[in-house]
Amino acid sequence: MPVMSRTVHNVCRAMFVATFLVFLALATALVATQLVGVVAMQPELVTWAADHLLVPSITAGVVFGLVGFVGGYLMPSGEGDEG
């Protein structure tokens, strides 16, 4: 595999993992904050979490999906073949 192809693949894989971790952290924070708000009967906390964490979570999920989509095209031949 050429060095350039290997480098691009490694960068894409690192971006895939990084965007996944950002998405997972934001979504977990959103759900945990809303759960605390429901258990503590604090509707302001539930509303705050939705107002401040929903759009960043969705954005991170979209970026994660796009990086994964592009990464599928950059995968070296033979690595993703199932048989």
Secondary structure by P-SEA (a helix, b strand, c coil): ccaaaaaaaaaaaaaaaaaaaaaaaaaaaaaaaaaaaaaaccaaaaaaaaaccaaaaaaaaaaaaaaaaaaaaaccccccccc
